[in-house]
Amino acid sequence: MPESPTPPHALLSPPDQAAVAVIGAGAMGAGIAQVAAQAGHPVILVDAQPEAAERAVAGLRATFDKLVAKGKVTREDADATLGRVTPHTTADMMTIPAVALVIEAVVEHLDVKRAIFRQLESAQPSTTVLATNTSSLSIDDIVGEAGSGHDAALHGGTSPAMAHPERVLGLHFFNPPPLMRLVEVITGAASGADALDAASQLVRRWGKTPVRCTSTPGFIVNRVARPFYGEAQRMVAEGLADPATVDLALRGAGFRMGPFELTDLIGQDVNLAVGESVWRQTGEDPRYAPTDWQRELVREGRLGRKTGRGVFEYADGRPVDAEPDAALAEQLVGGPVQADPVARTLAMLVNEGVDLVHRGEASAEDVDTAMTLGTNYPHGPFAWLEQIGADTVRRQLAELDELYPGGRYRPSEAL
Ligand SMILES: NC(=O)c1ccc[n+]([C@@H]2O[C@H](COP(=O)([O-])OP(=O)(O)OC[C@H]3O[C@@H](n4cnc5c(N)ncnc54)[C@H](O)[C@@H]3O)[C@@H](O)[C@H]2O)c1
């Protein structure tokens, strides 16, 4: 292992002395490289595809040209930032110079990530913090022996455990990294407090808001948000309301977008894949069971805006058949919980948030911060709990549980 050129937690040295390597120059890697370079760090951008890193740097140049034209950045600052990003011409981890922090943002495949971290472990100094931007894999599966974490059985993996898992953690940025303030700092079972604290401080210096979470399926945002989509889909599948009316009701409760217009924007396939992943990783907990209704959309290729048709149909990027029934929305909201899109969704969001904290996976404050910054919700689950009251949420869940037994609507013990 090379000798450490810098003291522990070199990543808290002045930015110009703390180099960062970003592995994977796709959508997320390029954005993360931009964030780090704008904060003053020399950045090495690495990709397995020949010329992908150069292409990403060209993309950054185009982004900065636009920012300069809009007067948001000076030409001098733009050139200085771009000058700090160096595309690396090979994906051989042994050729990457010593850095203070590596952020891995390659394809979401456990075996690929496991292999990269094992190479990084021997290639980088012992003080280098090694972070993954994974959105769904367990840190423990990445660092551990095959079969040691919650997703190992699904993905397999043959390599041994890492020798120094204490410097490995998750830094889960949101898309697009330069604009999204939230970063989930993910604690693996073996992640060290020093590395976690240093990474959180660094992220804050970058103008982001870090929240802490254990390496639980979906982390905070992708887990707590599941019922926002799932309840709406169930209501429509049951014929209780149409998608445009459900969207209208939820916009009325302060959500920027309703669940159907939002999933059409994200892509029904992408949203379903996240749901399936959380469901499988929680041992097929009915709380996260994807709906046949959404699976059917995906089977039919109705993926959303990108295919011109999802829940709604689109012409020139606008939905053409998303007429809500305002009178129906008004009638449903405040009525029986089964057919009230707002009460049914909020009861489940509160239940998810409370249960996550009850299991010791994150703090209540971080859950509310994550949901407001990561998904643009008007409030977090704990703020809603304050407003609605635990008794009401419990009663609503009990009502739903009686209508739909099987565990989906079981209230958290902490309610
Ligand atoms: N896209 C999102 O909205 C989003 C949000 C948060 C987290 N993530 C996570 O970020 C990671 C990257 O996602 P993305 O959307 O940027 O993917 P992407 O497909 O746009 O980019 C991945 C890049 O990794 C490169 N790559 C693949 N194998 C490699 C290897 N062995 N060594 C070096 N480079 C390699 C590919 O050539 C590609 O350029 C994934 O883990 C994903 O789950 C994505």
The ligand as an SDF file (V2000), in Angstrom:
LIG
                    3D

 44 48  0  0  0  0  0  0  0  0999 V2000
  -29.1470    8.7020  -12.1360 N   0  0  0  0  0  0  0  0  0  0  0  0
  -29.6230    9.0110  -10.9510 C   0  0  0  0  0  0  0  0  0  0  0  0
  -30.6690    9.6800  -10.8190 O   0  0  0  0  0  0  0  0  0  0  0  0
  -28.8840    8.5750   -9.7130 C   0  0  0  0  0  0  0  0  0  0  0  0
  -29.1340    9.2370   -8.5000 C   0  0  0  0  0  0  0  0  0  0  0  0
  -28.4060    8.8530   -7.3620 C   0  0  0  0  0  0  0  0  0  0  0  0
  -27.4960    7.8170   -7.4320 C   0  0  0  0  0  0  0  0  0  0  0  0
  -27.2830    7.1820   -8.6380 N   0  0  0  0  0  0  0  0  0  0  0  0
  -26.2640    6.1200   -8.6660 C   0  0  0  0  0  0  0  0  0  0  0  0
  -25.0910    6.6540   -9.2560 O   0  0  0  0  0  0  0  0  0  0  0  0
  -24.3920    5.6260   -9.9780 C   0  0  0  0  0  0  0  0  0  0  0  0
  -24.1890    6.0580  -11.4140 C   0  0  0  0  0  0  0  0  0  0  0  0
  -25.4180    6.3660  -12.0000 O   0  0  0  0  0  0  0  0  0  0  0  0
  -25.5220    7.1890  -13.3650 P   0  0  0  0  0  0  0  0  0  0  0  0
  -26.9650    7.4860  -13.5580 O   0  0  0  0  0  0  0  0  0  0  0  0
  -24.5380    8.2940  -13.3770 O   0  0  0  0  0  0  0  0  0  0  0  0
  -25.0790    6.0600  -14.4160 O   0  0  0  0  0  0  0  0  0  0  0  0
  -24.5350    6.2440  -15.9170 P   0  0  0  0  0  0  0  0  0  0  0  0
  -24.9090    5.0150  -16.6180 O   0  0  0  0  0  0  0  0  0  0  0  0
  -24.9460    7.5680  -16.4740 O   0  0  0  0  0  0  0  0  0  0  0  0
  -22.9330    6.3040  -15.7430 O   0  0  0  0  0  0  0  0  0  0  0  0
  -22.1680    5.2100  -15.2900 C   0  0  0  0  0  0  0  0  0  0  0  0
  -20.7780    5.3320  -15.8590 C   0  0  0  0  0  0  0  0  0  0  0  0
  -19.9370    4.3780  -15.2300 O   0  0  0  0  0  0  0  0  0  0  0  0
  -19.0410    3.8790  -16.2130 C   0  0  0  0  0  0  0  0  0  0  0  0
  -18.5110    2.5910  -15.7420 N   0  0  0  0  0  0  0  0  0  0  0  0
  -19.1190    1.3940  -15.7440 C   0  0  0  0  0  0  0  0  0  0  0  0
  -18.2920    0.4560  -15.2210 N   0  0  0  0  0  0  0  0  0  0  0  0
  -17.1530    1.0880  -14.8620 C   0  0  0  0  0  0  0  0  0  0  0  0
  -15.9330    0.6750  -14.2510 C   0  0  0  0  0  0  0  0  0  0  0  0
  -15.7250   -0.5990  -13.9090 N   0  0  0  0  0  0  0  0  0  0  0  0
  -14.9710    1.5980  -14.0460 N   0  0  0  0  0  0  0  0  0  0  0  0
  -15.1650    2.8700  -14.3850 C   0  0  0  0  0  0  0  0  0  0  0  0
  -16.2990    3.3270  -14.9760 N   0  0  0  0  0  0  0  0  0  0  0  0
  -17.2890    2.4510  -15.1990 C   0  0  0  0  0  0  0  0  0  0  0  0
  -19.8680    3.8020  -17.4680 C   0  0  0  0  0  0  0  0  0  0  0  0
  -19.0410    3.7630  -18.6240 O   0  0  0  0  0  0  0  0  0  0  0  0
  -20.7080    5.0740  -17.3600 C   0  0  0  0  0  0  0  0  0  0  0  0
  -20.0710    6.1700  -17.9950 O   0  0  0  0  0  0  0  0  0  0  0  0
  -25.2240    4.3570   -9.8040 C   0  0  0  0  0  0  0  0  0  0  0  0
  -24.7370    3.6360   -8.7080 O   0  0  0  0  0  0  0  0  0  0  0  0
  -26.6090    4.9060   -9.5110 C   0  0  0  0  0  0  0  0  0  0  0  0
  -27.3970    3.9890   -8.7810 O   0  0  0  0  0  0  0  0  0  0  0  0
  -27.9440    7.5460   -9.7660 C   0  0  0  0  0  0  0  0  0  0  0  0
  1  2  1  0
  2  3  2  0
  2  4  1  0
  4  5  1  0
  4 44  2  0
  5  6  2  0
  6  7  1  0
  7  8  2  0
  8  9  1  0
  8 44  1  0
  9 10  1  0
  9 42  1  0
 10 11  1  0
 11 12  1  0
 11 40  1  0
 12 13  1  0
 13 14  1  0
 14 15  2  0
 14 16  1  0
 14 17  1  0
 17 18  1  0
 18 19  2  0
 18 20  1  0
 18 21  1  0
 21 22  1  0
 22 23  1  0
 23 24  1  0
 23 38  1  0
 24 25  1  0
 25 26  1  0
 25 36  1  0
 26 27  1  0
 26 35  1  0
 27 28  2  0
 28 29  1  0
 29 30  1  0
 29 35  2  0
 30 31  1  0
 30 32  2  0
 32 33  1  0
 33 34  2  0
 34 35  1  0
 36 37  1  0
 36 38  1  0
 38 39  1  0
 40 41  1  0
 40 42  1  0
 42 43  1  0
M  CHG  2   8   1  16  -1
M  END
$$$$
